[in-house]
């Protein structure tokens, strides 16, 4: 959920809670106030009746001018020496044109009096239906006005918060579009809000620093890869000249051979790390449609001598013609590294199987059962035998797969190392 709507939701919940508590409290207060005033009115009526009786007024003279209704009955024993106030429901007398009697909620004060040696029980009634109706209607009005106020508040909040946070949304869009390869720094949106302006400036400065670091690293990698080729070529030439010397001893020849192997590893290491660096920096952008089946046949032909040296049987089963948008050099590197591993870690008289399926290729080769976890195979510099390989091959494969958002899986099944690439 967006910050704006989360903030509005919290404000709305708080407002509803305050509104509910406030309106309910007001409703309870009004009811209590009306009830209190009704009791006070009945007590005044009771006091008035008693005073009039003490002055000799006829007991039946209060029928029309006290309360909403008065009942007077003669009694034998006194029960209500002190006035009692309670709630009662009165039933209106049937009228000729009415099917049902109407019910009225009332408050009643009951008290006993003595006049001329006779005892009377007086009940004075005060109808409370009108006051209840007024209170309920007022409560409904408050609720409706509160709902209307909430709607206005939410609408205003949506508009205000969207307007307030619009610089943040613009900044997020700038961050999403930011690409370090394009070397365009993030431009902070114009805003009068101090915190948002500070945030935009900081992110803009960070993007500028990242671009500068990227440019420096790219230049360093390119210069390193280029400059190291010259001394490697010179050393290789000198070693070759020395190995042509007829006066070399066997020990010297062995040492020069080891040096030449180490130099070749250094050359391959420089080439592999340069490729990984370019992949990390997303420098391969010249994609074009590549027919995978044709490329597989081409790269197999390239490794034909190595395959014949180990007398490896290769089976090819092209069930689907696959076309993928990739950089040509990366596609070749991907297949070359897979085939190189399949040949190098295979047995003499081993087997290699190549199968293409819709949007996938499966390459299997015989070999020793792995003794480490599958995750280690794709780790940089991992090698089964450090003296035979740099351990960059599978790492490069994984990097190219990730670069194009493909999927690669590896299993060892029935004596075969099986790699599946899904495009």
VOZA-27534 format. One line per field, with one value per residue (C-alpha): x, y, z. Coordinates in pm, 1 decimal, decimal comma. Layout:
<bavos>
east X	...
north Y	...
up Z	...
</bavos>
This chain:
<bavos>
east 0,0	126,0	238,6	-29,1	-314,9	-171,7	-156,5	-511,9	-633,9	-477,1	-620,2	-963,4	-959,5	-854,8	-1120,3	-1393,1	-1292,8	-1296,0	-1624,3	-1791,6	-1675,0	-1770,7	-2117,4	-2196,7	-2082,6	-2298,8	-2598,2	-2553,7	-2507,9	-2828,0	-3029,2	-2900,2	-2965,2	-3323,8	-3382,1	-3246,9	-3465,2	-3771,2	-3706,8	-3659,2	-3984,6	-4173,5	-4023,7	-4139,7	-4488,4	-4491,5	-4383,8	-4647,2	-4927,3	-4827,2	-4823,2	-5163,4	-5307,6	-5170,1	-5352,1	-5678,7	-5707,5	-5935,3	-5738,7	-5914,4	-5841,6	-5503,8	-5627,2	-5564,9	-5282,9	-5020,6	-4792,8	-4920,7	-5155,5	-5254,8	-5399,7	-5547,9	-5676,2	-5788,1	-5579,5	-5591,8	-5220,9	-4937,3	-4658,7	-4489,1	-4412,9	-4114,9	-4183,7	-4070,8	-3977,3	-3985,0	-4039,1	-4373,5	-4542,2	-4888,0	-5144,5	-5375,6	-5743,0	-5885,8	-6050,3	-6334,6	-6130,9	-5805,5	-5722,8	-5445,9	-5379,0	-5071,9	-4803,8	-4629,3	-4310,2	-4340,6	-4178,5	-4393,6	-4363,0	-4572,9	-4638,1	-4899,1	-5080,0	-5338,2	-5622,8	-5916,8	-5819,1	-5826,5	-5522,7	-5459,4	-5197,2	-5106,4	-4926,6	-4804,8	-4692,1	-4458,3	-4433,9	-4072,2	-4134,7	-4094,7	-3765,5	-3642,3	-3737,3	-3556,9	-3248,8	-3249,4	-3305,8	-3022,0	-2800,5	-2888,2	-2810,2	-2475,4	-2391,6	-2485,8	-2295,1	-1997,7	-2003,8	-2023,5	-1734,3	-1530,1	-1597,8	-1488,4	-1184,0	-1077,5	-1124,2	-924,6	-653,8	-621,5	-578,1	-347,2	-126,4	-95,3	6,2	241,5	409,9	422,8	798,4	864,1	673,7	866,9	1191,7	1092,8	1024,5	1365,5	1529,5	1344,2	1464,3	1821,5	2080,2	2443,6	2543,8	2368,0	2563,9	2272,6	2247,5	1914,0	1763,2	1588,1	1233,5	1164,7	985,4	945,7	938,3	1277,4	1298,7	1199,8	1441,7	1722,1	1633,7	1634,3	1971,8	2129,2	2003,8	2116,4	2465,0	2474,8	2382,9	2655,0	2911,4	2805,1	2844,4	3191,0	3293,8	3151,0	3344,1	3667,5	3619,7	3529,6	3838,5	4056,3	3919,6	3959,8	4309,0	4412,6	4280,0	4447,9	4782,4	4838,5	4819,6	5148,5	5368,5	5191,2	5271,9	5634,5	5678,1	5516,6	5750,3	6057,6	5955,1	5900,7	6244,9	6406,4	6231,6	6378,4	6731,3	6892,6	7119,0	6837,2	6858,0	6558,2	6508,0	6514,2	6262,9	6034,0	6057,1	5985,8	5690,3	5546,9	5601,5	5421,3	5123,1	5109,6	5123,4	4836,3	4635,8	4713,6	4594,6	4271,4	4224,2	4256,0	4011,6	3760,3	3770,0	3735,0	3425,5	3275,4	3344,5	3168,8	2873,2	2854,8	2858,2	2600,3	2819,2	2678,3	2385,2	2421,5	2164,5	2044,2	1841,6	2061,5	1963,2	2083,7	2082,4	2313,9	2541,2	2562,8	2676,0	2931,4	3083,5	3089,7	3289,7	3530,4	3590,4	3599,2	3973,6	3941,6	3642,2	3834,8	4136,0	3919,7	3715,7	3393,2	3065,9	2838,5	2463,4	2254,8	1876,0	1725,0	1356,4	1296,4	1449,8	1534,3	1595,5	1719,8	1808,1	2164,6	2501,2	2681,8	3006,5	2820,6	2621,3	2945,3	3112,1	2814,9	2823,4	3205,1	3228,5	2960,3	3129,9	3473,5	3355,9	3172,6	3493,7	3748,1	3560,6	3456,5	3598,6	3803,0	3547,8	3278,5	2953,9	2800,8	2429,1	2273,2	1893,9	1691,7	1334,1	1094,4	1284,8	1541,4	1863,9	1985,6	2356,4	2473,8	2813,9	2955,4	3188,2	3275,2	3005,1	3033,3	3161,3	3045,3	2711,3	2554,7	2584,7	2966,7	2980,0	2869,9	3098,4	3375,0	3718,2	3570,6	3752,3	3758,2	4132,1	4295,6	4588,6	4363,3	4125,6	4081,3	3732,4	3577,8	3394,0	3077,2	3079,3	3080,1	2797,1	2589,1	2668,5	2553,5	2237,3	2157,4	2242,5	1965,4	1728,6	1741,9	1726,2	1990,9	1963,7	2221,8	2173,6	2383,7	2172,4	2261,2	2630,8	2569,8	2626,6	2317,9	2283,3	1948,3	1916,3	1568,0	1541,6
north 0,0	345,9	571,6	824,6	578,8	421,2	767,2	847,4	510,9	573,1	926,8	794,8	522,7	774,8	1023,5	757,6	651,3	1008,8	1081,3	766,3	827,8	1197,8	1142,3	852,6	1058,0	1349,2	1116,9	973,3	1325,5	1452,1	1153,1	1199,3	1573,4	1521,7	1252,1	1476,7	1769,0	1540,8	1416,5	1771,1	1874,3	1583,1	1665,2	2027,7	1905,3	1677,5	1963,2	2190,4	1933,1	1876,8	2251,1	2297,5	2007,0	2151,1	2476,6	2284,8	2250,1	1967,1	1649,9	1612,0	1963,3	1874,5	1664,1	1915,4	2134,5	1894,0	1685,4	1519,2	1300,5	1248,6	945,4	971,0	674,2	629,9	381,0	208,0	205,0	440,5	297,6	592,1	832,1	940,5	1011,3	737,8	808,3	522,0	449,0	322,1	250,3	394,9	259,0	504,5	429,0	274,3	512,7	409,5	462,3	306,0	-63,4	-59,7	139,9	362,3	308,9	595,3	583,9	803,9	885,9	868,7	1010,2	831,8	960,8	912,1	1201,7	1242,1	1491,3	1511,1	1182,6	1003,2	852,9	904,2	781,7	1037,7	939,8	1220,1	1121,6	1299,5	1160,3	1124,6	1002,8	1349,5	1407,6	1061,0	1132,5	1464,8	1298,8	1018,0	1257,3	1472,5	1164,2	1064,9	1418,0	1405,1	1067,5	1179,9	1504,6	1307,3	1071,8	1369,2	1530,8	1210,1	1191,7	1551,6	1486,8	1174,5	1347,0	1646,5	1419,9	1225,1	1545,2	1710,9	1405,4	1322,7	1680,3	1677,9	1347,8	1408,5	1496,4	1158,7	976,8	1169,3	1079,9	711,2	722,3	881,0	604,9	335,6	485,5	529,6	321,5	346,5	246,3	553,1	771,3	1008,0	1116,1	1133,9	1483,6	1572,5	1710,4	2071,2	2099,6	2346,1	2066,1	2069,9	1696,9	1591,9	1840,0	1706,5	1346,2	1426,5	1602,3	1312,8	1053,0	1270,2	1297,1	920,7	854,9	1093,3	921,1	576,3	692,3	828,9	504,5	302,1	506,0	470,2	96,7	49,3	241,5	48,4	-287,3	-196,4	-55,9	-352,6	-603,4	-418,9	-335,4	-682,0	-838,1	-681,9	-819,9	-1157,6	-1164,8	-1063,9	-1327,7	-1591,7	-1499,6	-1514,5	-1853,1	-1988,3	-1864,0	-2022,5	-2353,5	-2359,6	-2356,2	-2691,8	-2669,6	-2675,6	-2934,9	-3151,7	-2959,9	-2626,0	-2751,6	-2866,1	-2528,4	-2339,2	-2568,1	-2498,1	-2124,3	-2139,9	-2321,2	-2060,7	-1784,3	-1940,7	-1954,1	-1587,8	-1506,7	-1702,0	-1548,8	-1197,7	-1282,0	-1443,5	-1165,1	-903,6	-1084,9	-1109,5	-741,9	-644,1	-863,3	-703,3	-359,4	-465,5	-361,0	-618,4	-452,1	-558,0	-839,7	-1013,2	-1327,4	-1637,0	-1985,2	-2204,1	-2532,4	-2395,6	-2240,4	-2571,4	-2751,4	-2478,0	-2487,9	-2871,3	-2856,2	-2617,0	-2873,6	-3175,7	-3236,3	-3243,0	-3476,0	-3714,5	-3711,2	-3859,2	-4070,4	-3920,9	-4025,4	-3727,1	-3771,9	-3484,0	-3474,0	-3149,2	-3167,6	-2793,5	-2506,0	-2238,1	-1868,9	-1641,5	-1269,1	-1251,8	-1098,8	-1333,0	-1340,8	-1418,4	-1697,8	-1851,3	-1810,4	-1975,0	-2286,3	-2298,3	-2308,5	-2577,3	-2796,0	-2731,2	-2857,1	-3150,0	-3258,2	-3179,9	-3359,0	-3653,6	-4006,2	-4155,7	-4317,7	-4117,7	-3974,4	-3631,9	-3588,9	-3273,3	-3236,0	-2932,0	-2885,6	-2590,4	-2297,8	-2526,3	-2719,0	-3017,3	-3104,3	-3417,5	-3579,1	-3878,0	-3806,8	-3871,8	-3820,8	-3476,0	-3459,9	-3104,1	-2922,0	-2808,7	-2438,4	-2462,2	-2551,5	-2202,6	-2025,1	-1812,4	-1982,2	-2319,2	-2607,0	-2979,2	-2973,3	-2634,2	-2743,6	-2808,0	-2512,3	-2154,7	-2231,9	-1943,0	-2150,3	-2233,7	-1891,6	-1730,7	-1961,4	-1859,4	-1492,3	-1500,8	-1689,3	-1427,6	-1144,8	-1252,8	-1372,5	-1731,5	-2028,6	-2296,7	-2618,8	-2890,3	-3249,8	-3566,4	-3860,4	-4214,2	-4131,4	-3812,3	-3447,1	-3277,1	-2903,3	-2762,6	-2406,5	-2262,2	-1954,7
up 0,0	-88,3	195,3	96,1	125,4	438,6	599,5	485,6	616,6	958,4	970,3	869,5	1136,2	1400,7	1281,4	1282,9	1633,9	1761,8	1582,4	1716,6	2072,2	2054,1	1906,0	2137,3	2436,8	2319,6	2276,1	2628,4	2768,7	2603,9	2728,1	3081,5	3063,5	2944,5	3204,1	3477,9	3370,2	3353,3	3708,1	3831,0	3662,1	3824,2	4165,5	4126,6	4030,0	4334,8	4561,2	4409,9	4462,5	4825,5	4899,1	4740,6	4939,7	5262,3	5184,2	5143,9	4764,8	4656,4	4580,0	4243,8	4129,5	3963,6	3672,4	3394,3	3511,5	3650,0	3425,2	3109,3	3309,8	3677,3	3848,8	4202,1	4394,1	4751,1	4950,6	5288,0	5378,1	5307,5	5091,9	4923,2	5204,8	4994,9	4626,7	4384,0	4023,7	3769,7	3399,4	3274,7	2942,4	2896,1	2657,9	2488,0	2488,9	2172,5	1934,0	1705,5	1387,7	1523,5	1502,1	1761,5	2072,7	2076,5	2341,0	2518,6	2722,8	3031,7	3362,6	3670,0	4020,5	4283,9	4633,7	4909,3	5079,4	5358,5	5336,1	5573,5	5734,0	5399,5	5226,5	4857,8	4609,6	4345,9	4019,0	3795,0	3441,1	3206,6	2851,9	2731,9	2374,4	2225,0	2402,2	2296,9	1937,4	1946,2	2093,7	1835,2	1547,8	1672,7	1695,7	1336,7	1219,3	1397,5	1241,6	890,9	929,2	1064,0	763,8	529,1	713,1	680,9	306,9	265,1	486,0	293,8	-43,2	74,1	217,7	-108,3	-303,5	-49,2	13,7	-356,7	-419,1	-120,3	-211,7	-586,7	-568,6	-406,7	-682,5	-947,1	-771,9	-764,3	-1139,2	-1195,7	-990,4	-1188,2	-1517,6	-1393,1	-1577,1	-1487,0	-1840,6	-1987,6	-1745,1	-1679,1	-1317,9	-1138,1	-1150,0	-821,2	-862,0	-768,2	-434,1	-149,9	109,8	278,8	354,9	2,0	-152,6	69,4	-20,2	-392,8	-372,1	-180,2	-428,7	-719,1	-564,5	-509,7	-873,0	-988,0	-764,2	-891,6	-1250,5	-1175,4	-1003,8	-1293,2	-1549,6	-1350,7	-1305,5	-1669,7	-1781,7	-1537,6	-1658,8	-2024,0	-1972,8	-1761,9	-2013,8	-2300,3	-2138,2	-1992,4	-2338,3	-2447,8	-2164,0	-2195,6	-2568,1	-2501,6	-2230,1	-2452,5	-2738,5	-2512,6	-2369,7	-2721,5	-2829,3	-2526,1	-2589,7	-2940,6	-2796,4	-2873,9	-2570,6	-2315,2	-2047,0	-1961,6	-1637,4	-1817,2	-2076,2	-1796,0	-1621,7	-1944,6	-2013,6	-1667,3	-1717,6	-2053,3	-1893,4	-1618,3	-1880,3	-2074,1	-1750,8	-1693,8	-2045,8	-1997,1	-1652,3	-1794,9	-2070,7	-1831,8	-1572,0	-1844,7	-1972,8	-1623,3	-1562,7	-1884,6	-1789,5	-1444,9	-1608,1	-1871,1	-2163,2	-2406,7	-2581,3	-2947,3	-2945,1	-3258,4	-3342,2	-3314,4	-3427,5	-3141,7	-3337,4	-3605,8	-3341,9	-3150,7	-3467,3	-3538,8	-3188,0	-3186,0	-3507,3	-3334,0	-3055,5	-3289,4	-3240,9	-2861,7	-2887,9	-3113,0	-2879,5	-2601,1	-2841,6	-2705,0	-2870,2	-2935,8	-2990,0	-3122,7	-3108,7	-3239,8	-3149,3	-3178,2	-3370,6	-3114,4	-3192,6	-2914,2	-2906,7	-2773,6	-2834,5	-3075,4	-2878,7	-2555,0	-2719,6	-2848,2	-2509,3	-2337,4	-2556,9	-2565,9	-2187,2	-2163,8	-2426,8	-2278,9	-1938,9	-2096,7	-2274,8	-2002,6	-1722,6	-1939,1	-1950,2	-2227,7	-2462,6	-2280,9	-2410,7	-2472,5	-2538,9	-2685,3	-2695,4	-2796,5	-2683,0	-2716,8	-2557,1	-2388,6	-2451,9	-2246,9	-2256,2	-2070,2	-2036,6	-1854,3	-1565,9	-1202,8	-944,8	-782,0	-425,0	-348,7	-346,8	-673,1	-571,7	-570,0	-938,3	-1033,6	-783,9	-923,9	-919,6	-819,9	-989,1	-929,9	-994,4	-948,5	-1161,0	-1461,6	-1468,2	-1355,4	-1231,9	-1429,2	-1691,6	-1500,5	-1335,8	-1680,3	-1789,6	-1485,2	-1541,3	-1904,2	-1803,3	-1537,7	-1777,2	-2014,9	-1738,1	-1861,5	-1624,7	-1572,7	-1372,3	-1302,6	-1187,2	-1179,1	-1294,0	-1407,1	-1438,0	-1642,5	-1555,3	-1701,9	-1762,5	-1879,1	-2009,2	-2048,1	-2270,3
</bavos>
